[in-house]
Amino acid sequence: MTALTLKRKLAILSDAAKYDASCASSGTKTRDSMGGKGVGSTDGGMGICHAYAPDGRCISLLKILLTNFCVYDCLYCVNRVSSNTPRARFSVDEVIDLTLGFYRRNYIEGLFLSSGIIRSADYTMEEIVRVARTLREVHDFRGYIHLKVIPEASPRLVEAAGLYADRLSINIELPKDESLAALAPEKDAAGIRKAMGAVRLSEAASKEKGRKARPPKFAPAGQSTQMIVGADAAADGAILKRAEGLYGAYGLRRVYYSGFSPIPDAASRLPVRRPPLIREHRLYQADWLMRFYGFARAEIAGEDEDLDLAIDPKLAWALRNRGDFPVDVNTAERERLLRVPGLGVKAVGRILEVRRFKRLEMADIGRLSRNVGKLKPFLVAADWSPGRLTDQADLRAKVEPQQLDLF
Amino acid sequence: MPVVRLAHETDFDGWRAAARSLRQAGVAPHHVVWTVDGSADLFSPPPPCGEGSGVGVTVGCAEATPLRPTLSRQGGEGFRVPRPFVDLAGQAILHRSDERFDLLYRLLWRLQDKPELMHILSDADVARAHGFARDVHRAAHKMKAFVRFRLAKDDEGEVYVAWFEPAHRVTEATAPFFVKRFANMRFSILTPDVCVHWDLKALAATPGADPADAPREDALEDYWKTYYASIFNPARLKVAAMRKEMPKRYWRNLPEAALIPELIAQAEARTSDMVRAAPTEPGRRVVRAAVRNSRDAPWEGQAPTSLEEIAAGVDHCRRCDLWRDATQGVPGEGPPRARLLFVGEQPGDQEDLAGRPFVGPAGQVFDRALAAAGVPRAETWVTNAVKHFKHELTGKRRIHRTPNAGEVAACRWWLDAERRIIRPRVIVALGATAGLAVFGKATSIKDNRGRALQLPDQAQAVVTYHPSFLLRLPDEKAKAEAYEAFVEDLKLAWTLAA
C-alpha cells in the first residue's frame, strides 16, 4: 500500500464511489466566502454540475471513499470484503488537499465523502467527520459537503456530521428488508431506518422556533438515500411504496434509484447484466409524479406491478383513466392540468398566468410546452377538441414514442 | 430611418435611453435600425445622425444630436413599463442574437397598447424574449460550471487564471458569482468578449483576450482527469445525455473532455468483460454470515426474562406486520422496580423516530398532567399497548391509525412480559386500546374511570383518557373538564401505588 501514489489512490477510491448515484449540490442555505479566509459558496437553490461523464451523470462533487477496505460483505457492492478489487486508503490531509485544489480550480462544488467500514462503525464515522470538521474549521471551507452516515455509528457522531455537512445520506440499499438481510448480512434495515429517524429529529430540533439559544444548523440540505434497482426481485410498485414511506417518515429530499450495474469481480448470486437504465428512468419519473404532481403511489403502480417501460408513467396513467379527459386548458384547475401528459409543472404555471388574460389556443400551448403531440388527445383548447380521439382504442399506438428514448 | 448606435454589445443603459426616446417620439419598431459601435453594420455604413428621419434620434454616436425638446413635451416625464419587462430586457440583451435590440424595442412598443403583454407568455415576441433570457441564464450557469482555472504566479504571488468562451455575453454579469466564491483568491477570467480580474479588493474589466494569454497547464489537471475517468461507469453509456448538458462547444476548454472519445470507445468492451467474467465464489465469510443469520434472525419462542430482552425483542418483533412501515419498535422505559405502570396506545410519529414513548405532542400533555397531579414520571414505567407505529400516508404525512384487535393481541405478549417482570402495584390504561390490552377485553372509559379496578395478577388498574383524546376535543369547556378528570385519575393512581 505504501507504493500507491496519490493519483492511484484517487483512481481506486473514486472508482469505488461511483455506484452511489447522488451527486447533488442543491438545496442548502446560501453562503459565500466574503469576509472569511477560505473559499466556497453555495446558492441555496439549484446546484452546479461542473462536468458530465459519458454515462450522462452529473459531476458536481468530488465523490470518493475515504477507504474501500470494508469488513462488510454486501453482495451487490464492489467493495465487499470478499471482492478482489484493489484497495486503498486516503489520509485525512490527502482528501482535504484534493478537495481544496479541485475547488480552487472550479472543478467541483464540494466533497461527497463516504467510506468502507474499517475497524468499527464509530471509528469510520469519526474519520469522516474529521475530514469535514477540518475543512470547515481549519480551512474555512464554505462549499458543499455531503457525508455518508454509517447507520451503526453512535448518535453523537451523526450529530457532529450534521454540524459540518450540508447533506447527510444513509442508503436504504434495497426495497425490502428481506432482500437486505439476504444480500447484506451485516447490514440491518431497522438500524438504517433508526439512523434516518435520528437525522430527521436532529433536523427538526435545529429548526425549532422559540428556543432561547438558536441551535446550530443541522444538515441544511437534509438527507437523501439510494435504492438499488434490479439486484433483487422487488417490483416497481414495491420500490415506490418503500420510497413513499421513506419520504413520509423521514422527510427525505431525494430517493435515488440506482440500476444494479455490473461491477468488476461480481458475486455469483447476483444478476450480472447491463443495468436497467430505462426502468431506473421510469422510477424517477414516477417519483417525480409523487412529489410534484400530486399522484399517490397506488395510482401509479400497485405493489406487485411494474411500470410500463415503453411509455412514461403519467401517460400510462392517463391511458388507463381516459374518463378524466379531455381537460379544458382554459378552465381546469391546476391539479387537473398537472395530470395531462406532456404538461410539466412550469408549463402549467405559465398556462395559469396566460389564461388570466386570454383564451389559449393550440398555438399558445405550442409556445408553452414542448410536447404538443403528446397532449393533444387529452386537452381542449379554444380552437381544438380531441373529439373521439381520447377514447380511440389505438390511442396508445398514436402517442407512444416510436422507439425507447434511452439505450 | 433612425439608426441607433450603441456603445457596446451589452449597452443596456444606451439601449434603454434610446428606446425611451424613440417610443416617446412615436417611432415604430420597423423603422429603427440598431447597431453597435465598432461592430459596424457591414452593408450600410452608419448614416449621419438624424438622417432619414424627421425625429432624428441617435444615441451613442460621435456626433450625437441632443434629443429635441419636442420629445419631452410629447411624453412628459416618460412612461412606466412593468418591472418584469425591464428585468427580462436586462437578461435578453446579453444574448448574441442580432435581433435582440429590435425584439426588445418591439415589445416596449407593443406594451403601450397592451399593458398586460408581459403576462401573455405564449405571445410570439414574449416567448422569444423569454427564450433569449433562458439561453442567457443557461450560458451564465454553464460559465459557473465550466470555467477551469489554472494556477499561475506573477509579481504579487499566486493567481488563478481561466480562458473561457461563453455562449452569450455573460462574463461581466457572472463575475460577481466568482468573487463571492473565491473572495480570498486572486483570479482572472479571460474571454474573447471581455476579461474580468479580482485582486481581493475590486473587480476590474479589460477588453477581450486571446487563449494564448492564459496559462497552458496546471499540475492538478492530471488528477482531475483521473477522477473524471474513474467516476465514469462504462456500463451506463449515455452519450446523448452527456452532450445535452455539456455541449461540444465547451469541450475545447475543458481538460477532461479530451478523454471522452477514448472512454466511449472502450465502454462496450469494458462492460462486456464485466458481464462475461466468471463470477467469483462466495467467500467463506458469506457462508459463515448466512449461517449466523439463519440462527439469529427468527427471534421467537421463549418469553423474555429481562427488560433488556424485551427492548431488543420489541425492535425485532415480527408478531404482526406493523414493523414493515415503522422505524423501530418502541419499548417501555422507566425504573425496573416502578410501582406505577402507564400503558398508552402506540408510538406516534415522533416516538417512532426517537424510539421512546410519549415524547410527541400527546407526551407533552401527559407530562403536564403528571406534573399537575404531582406524579414524577421518572418513577413510573411508561409503555404502549402496541410497540410499532401504525399509520397511513396522506401525501407526505404519516397519519396515526388505531391498531386493530389482532395487533393488540399480538403485542400483548410484550406488555404481559413487562407486567410480569416489573410487577407494578397499579397499571393505568390510557385510552380504549390500552384498556383492551390491559384487561383483555373492551373496557369503557366513561363507565370505569375514576375508580380502582382489580386485576387478576394482584395489581390494581385505573382506566382514563388517552392524552391525545384531550388534544382532539374541539370544545374548550369539555376539554378543560376532561383534563381535570384526567389529572384526578393520575392522582388516584399515584395514591393507590403509594
Contacts between the chains, C-beta under 8 A, distances in Angstrom:
chain1	res1	chain2	res2	distance
A	6	B	223	7.5
A	7	B	222	6.9
A	7	B	223	6.0
A	7	B	226	5.4
A	10	B	223	6.0
A	10	B	226	5.3
A	10	B	227	5.9
A	10	B	230	7.1
A	11	B	226	5.3
A	11	B	229	7.7
A	11	B	230	4.7
A	12	B	230	7.8
A	14	B	226	7.8
A	14	B	227	5.2
A	14	B	230	4.2
A	14	B	231	5.0
A	15	B	230	4.4
A	15	B	231	7.6
A	17	B	231	7.2
A	18	B	230	7.2
A	18	B	231	4.9
A	18	B	232	7.3
A	18	B	233	5.4
A	19	B	233	7.4
A	32	B	180	3.7
A	32	B	181	6.4
A	32	B	183	6.9
A	33	B	180	6.6
A	33	B	181	6.2
A	33	B	182	6.7
A	33	B	183	4.3
A	33	B	184	6.0
A	34	B	179	7.9
A	34	B	180	6.0
A	34	B	183	4.7
A	35	B	183	7.5
A	36	B	183	7.0
A	36	B	184	6.8
A	37	B	184	5.9
A	38	B	184	6.5
A	39	B	181	6.6
A	39	B	182	5.4
A	39	B	183	7.8
A	39	B	184	6.5
A	39	B	185	5.9
A	40	B	181	6.6
A	41	B	177	7.7
A	41	B	180	4.9
A	41	B	181	4.1
A	48	B	141	7.1
A	48	B	144	5.4
A	48	B	145	5.0
A	49	B	145	6.0
A	49	B	245	6.5
A	50	B	145	5.0
A	50	B	146	7.2
A	51	B	145	7.7
A	51	B	146	7.8
A	51	B	228	6.4
A	51	B	246	6.5
A	51	B	254	6.8
A	51	B	256	5.7
A	52	B	241	7.5
A	52	B	242	4.3
A	52	B	245	5.0
A	52	B	246	4.2
A	53	B	228	6.6
A	53	B	231	6.1
A	53	B	232	3.9
A	53	B	233	7.7
A	53	B	242	6.7
A	53	B	263	7.5
A	54	B	232	5.9
A	54	B	237	6.0
A	54	B	238	7.3
A	54	B	239	5.6
A	54	B	242	5.3
A	54	B	260	5.9
A	54	B	263	5.1
A	54	B	264	5.1
A	54	B	267	6.8
A	55	B	232	5.6
A	55	B	233	5.0
A	55	B	234	7.6
A	55	B	236	4.0
A	55	B	237	6.2
A	55	B	238	5.7
A	55	B	242	7.4
A	56	B	236	7.3
A	56	B	238	3.3
A	56	B	239	7.5
A	56	B	240	7.6
A	56	B	241	2.9
A	56	B	242	5.0
A	56	B	245	7.8
A	57	B	233	7.7
A	57	B	236	7.5
A	58	B	245	7.2
A	59	B	228	6.9
A	59	B	231	6.3
A	62	B	227	6.9
A	63	B	231	6.3
A	73	B	283	6.9
A	73	B	285	5.3
A	73	B	286	5.4
A	73	B	289	6.3
A	75	B	282	7.9
A	75	B	286	7.4
A	81	B	283	7.1
A	81	B	285	6.0
A	82	B	280	7.3
A	82	B	282	6.6
A	82	B	283	3.3
A	82	B	285	5.9
A	82	B	286	6.1
A	83	B	280	7.4
A	84	B	280	6.9
A	98	B	223	6.9
A	101	B	220	4.9
A	101	B	223	7.5
A	102	B	220	7.1
A	102	B	223	7.7
A	102	B	224	6.4
A	102	B	227	7.7
A	104	B	149	6.7
A	104	B	151	7.7
A	104	B	160	6.3
A	104	B	182	7.2
A	104	B	185	6.2
A	105	B	148	6.2
A	105	B	149	4.6
A	105	B	150	7.2
A	105	B	151	7.5
A	105	B	160	7.0
A	105	B	218	6.7
A	105	B	220	6.1
A	105	B	221	7.9
A	105	B	224	7.2
A	106	B	147	5.1
A	106	B	148	6.1
A	106	B	149	5.4
A	106	B	162	7.3
A	106	B	178	7.9
A	107	B	148	7.0
A	107	B	224	5.2
A	177	B	324	7.5
A	181	B	293	6.6
A	181	B	297	6.8
A	185	B	286	7.3
A	185	B	289	3.7
A	185	B	290	6.4
A	185	B	292	7.5
A	185	B	293	5.3
A	186	B	289	6.9
A	190	B	315	6.2
A	190	B	316	7.2
A	190	B	323	7.8
A	190	B	327	7.8
A	190	B	328	6.0
A	193	B	326	7.9
A	193	B	327	4.5
A	193	B	328	6.6
A	194	B	327	5.9
A	194	B	328	5.1
A	194	B	355	6.6
A	196	B	327	7.3
A	197	B	327	4.4
A	197	B	328	7.1
A	197	B	352	6.8
A	197	B	353	3.7
A	197	B	354	7.0
A	197	B	355	7.3
A	198	B	353	7.4
A	198	B	354	8.0
A	200	B	353	5.4
A	201	B	350	7.6
A	201	B	353	5.1
A	201	B	354	5.8
A	244	B	393	6.0
A	245	B	325	5.4
A	245	B	393	6.9
A	247	B	396	5.5
A	248	B	393	4.6
A	248	B	396	5.2
A	248	B	397	6.6
A	248	B	398	5.0
A	249	B	325	7.8
A	249	B	327	6.3
A	249	B	349	7.9
A	249	B	352	7.3
A	249	B	353	7.5
A	249	B	398	6.0
A	250	B	353	7.7
A	251	B	396	7.5
A	259	B	236	7.6
A	261	B	233	5.9
A	261	B	235	4.7
A	261	B	236	6.3
A	262	B	235	5.1
A	262	B	271	6.4
A	262	B	274	4.0
A	262	B	275	5.3
A	263	B	274	6.7
A	264	B	274	5.9
A	264	B	277	7.6
A	265	B	277	7.3
A	265	B	280	5.6
A	266	B	274	7.0
A	266	B	277	7.3
A	266	B	279	5.6
A	266	B	280	7.4
A	267	B	279	6.3
A	267	B	280	6.7
A	267	B	282	6.3
A	267	B	286	7.9
A	268	B	279	3.5
A	268	B	280	6.7
A	268	B	281	6.7
A	268	B	282	6.4
A	269	B	279	8.0
A	269	B	282	6.9
A	270	B	279	8.0
A	272	B	274	6.9
A	272	B	275	5.5
A	272	B	277	7.8
A	272	B	279	6.5
A	273	B	275	6.2
A	274	B	235	6.3
A	274	B	271	6.9
A	274	B	275	7.1
A	275	B	235	5.6
A	275	B	236	5.7
A	277	B	236	6.4
A	277	B	238	7.2
A	350	B	121	4.7
A	350	B	122	7.4
A	353	B	119	5.6
A	353	B	121	6.3
A	354	B	119	6.7
A	354	B	120	5.5
A	354	B	121	5.4
A	354	B	122	5.1
A	356	B	119	6.7
A	357	B	116	5.0
A	357	B	119	5.4
A	357	B	120	5.5
A	358	B	120	6.2
A	360	B	122	6.7
A	363	B	122	7.6
A	364	B	122	3.5
A	365	B	122	7.3
A	367	B	121	7.5
A	367	B	122	4.7
A	367	B	123	7.9
A	367	B	124	7.0
A	367	B	127	4.3
A	368	B	121	6.3
A	368	B	122	5.3
A	368	B	127	7.8
A	406	B	238	6.9
